[in-house]
């Protein structure tokens, strides 16, 4: 099967390679000519522009968009809307807000173009392990492109699925990422607690390895934690600064809108915000108030 791929960053480039390895034809385009050339050396057909990519694909066309969420995705989908023909398909695999996907699906449907929002998980390991694909949109378009999803997934019978109408794929991925936030936070707190018990001198990497086998808390995230602790046991090379992709924020807002309690997701998101603050004002105010009402000692900043 032939597929267009727009966006040859690390994940998009790996997806193109995985498709090639499984016998699919890929026409690739990226704003960086160097990325297109590098992908062509791997076996894709390089395109010089989106219009060129569309021209190189045989109808009915399918184009996978793998660019950053927000304006880059918006511009790309709008451009494709002016280049593609009825019965063509746009697959949007980035971390987009599901309400944006609903709007994009409607705009393309008015032109007879199908839209599939594909929540994609697997990160940089997807080339080797396969991707988890959560697909929303037109069911007929999904069925037509199922061989592509099967090739990208960990296996032809697992790791991918049609989860509902337009917007559902990115909604499921949003919740997936919020769950991921909570799991990561729990591991982080657990290992910090182990490290704090200094008299036991717990070997964190050893514990991670123990938990990886037979334990109810084993997971791929724990596998990654074990590898990180093996490479840098004290994590001395890292700062305690944790970004968020935005999906945790959207999920917490959805929990408020739907009145569904999500305290773990909310707390893990707040922990990421705190990690980015140096000398947070709130903590300093707590210190000042404690001194004011109780005369407790405070630590003054030197200099």
Residue pairs with C-beta under 8 A, 6 or more apart in sequence:
1 24
1 25
1 62
1 145
1 147
1 148
2 24
2 25
2 26
2 27
2 57
2 58
2 62
3 19
3 24
3 25
3 26
3 27
3 62
3 63
3 64
3 148
4 26
4 27
4 28
4 29
4 47
4 53
4 54
4 56
4 57
4 61
4 62
4 63
4 64
5 12
5 15
5 16
5 19
5 26
5 27
5 28
5 29
5 44
5 63
5 64
5 66
6 12
6 28
6 29
6 30
6 50
6 53
6 63
6 64
6 65
6 66
6 67
6 76
6 80
7 30
7 65
7 66
7 67
7 76
7 94
8 16
8 28
8 29
8 30
8 32
8 35
8 36
8 38
8 39
8 66
9 30
9 35
9 66
9 67
10 124
11 66
11 120
11 122
11 123
11 124
11 126
12 30
12 64
12 66
12 67
12 93
13 35
13 38
13 39
13 42
14 124
14 126
14 127
15 64
15 66
15 93
15 126
15 127
15 131
15 152
16 26
16 28
16 39
16 42
16 44
17 42
17 43
17 127
18 126
18 127
18 130
18 131
18 151
18 152
19 26
19 148
19 151
19 152
20 26
20 42
20 43
20 44
22 151
23 151
24 147
24 148
24 151
25 45
26 39
26 43
26 44
26 45
27 44
27 45
27 46
27 47
27 53
27 56
27 57
28 36
28 39
28 40
28 44
28 45
28 46
28 47
28 53
29 36
29 46
29 47
29 48
29 49
29 50
29 52
29 53
30 36
30 39
33 48
36 46
36 47
36 48
37 46
39 46
40 46
45 56
47 53
47 56
50 76
50 79
50 80
50 83
51 83
53 63
54 61
54 63
54 80
54 83
54 84
57 63
59 85
59 87
59 88
60 85
60 87
60 88
60 89
60 144
61 84
61 85
61 88
61 89
62 88
62 89
62 91
62 144
62 145
62 148
63 80
63 84
63 88
63 89
63 90
63 91
64 91
64 93
64 118
64 148
65 73
65 76
65 77
65 80
65 90
65 91
65 92
65 93
65 94
66 93
66 94
66 120
67 73
67 76
67 94
68 94
69 94
69 95
69 96
69 97
69 245
69 246
70 96
73 92
73 94
73 96
73 100
74 100
74 104
77 90
77 92
77 104
77 107
77 108
77 115
78 107
80 90
80 113
81 90
81 107
81 108
81 111
81 113
84 90
84 111
84 113
85 112
85 113
86 111
86 112
86 113
87 112
87 113
87 114
88 113
88 114
89 113
89 114
89 115
89 116
89 138
89 141
89 144
89 145
90 104
90 108
90 113
90 114
90 115
90 116
91 116
91 118
91 145
92 101
92 104
92 115
92 116
92 117
92 118
92 170
93 118
93 119
93 120
94 120
95 119
95 170
95 173
95 177
95 245
95 246
95 247
96 117
96 170
97 170
97 174
97 246
97 250
98 117
98 167
98 168
98 169
98 170
98 171
98 174
98 250
99 167
100 170
101 115
101 117
101 136
101 166
101 167
101 169
101 170
102 166
102 167
104 115
104 117
105 115
105 117
105 137
105 166
105 167
106 166
108 114
108 115
109 115
114 137
114 138
114 140
114 141
115 137
115 138
115 166
116 135
116 136
116 137
116 138
116 141
116 142
116 145
116 169
117 135
117 136
117 137
117 166
117 167
117 168
117 169
117 170
118 133
118 134
118 135
118 136
118 149
118 169
119 133
119 134
119 135
119 136
119 169
119 170
119 172
119 173
119 174
119 176
120 126
120 131
120 132
120 133
120 134
120 173
121 131
121 132
121 134
121 173
121 176
122 129
122 130
122 131
122 132
126 152
129 154
130 152
130 153
130 154
130 155
130 159
131 152
131 153
131 154
131 159
131 160
132 153
132 154
132 159
132 160
132 176
133 149
133 152
133 153
133 159
133 160
133 161
134 160
134 161
134 163
134 168
134 169
134 170
134 172
134 173
134 176
135 142
135 149
135 160
135 161
135 162
135 163
135 169
136 162
136 163
136 164
136 165
136 166
136 167
136 168
136 169
136 170
136 171
136 172
137 165
137 166
137 168
137 169
138 166
139 162
142 149
142 162
149 160
150 156
150 160
152 160
153 159
153 160
163 169
163 172
164 171
164 172
173 247
174 247
174 250
174 251
174 254
175 251
177 245
177 247
177 248
177 251
178 247
178 248
178 251
178 252
178 262
178 265
178 268
178 269
179 265
180 221
181 244
181 248
181 265
181 268
181 269
181 272
182 264
182 265
182 267
182 268
183 219
183 221
184 221
184 268
185 264
185 267
185 268
185 271
186 264
187 221
187 222
187 225
191 204
191 207
191 208
191 225
191 229
194 202
194 204
194 207
195 202
195 204
204 229
204 233
205 226
205 229
205 230
205 233
208 222
208 225
208 226
208 229
209 226
211 217
211 218
211 222
212 218
212 222
212 223
212 226
228 235
229 235
232 238
240 275
241 275
241 276
242 271
242 272
242 275
242 276
243 272
243 276
244 269
244 272
248 265
248 268
248 269
248 272
249 269
251 262
251 265
252 262
252 265
252 266
252 269
254 260
255 261
255 262
255 265
255 266
274 280
279 301
287 298
287 299
288 298
290 296
290 298
291 297
291 298
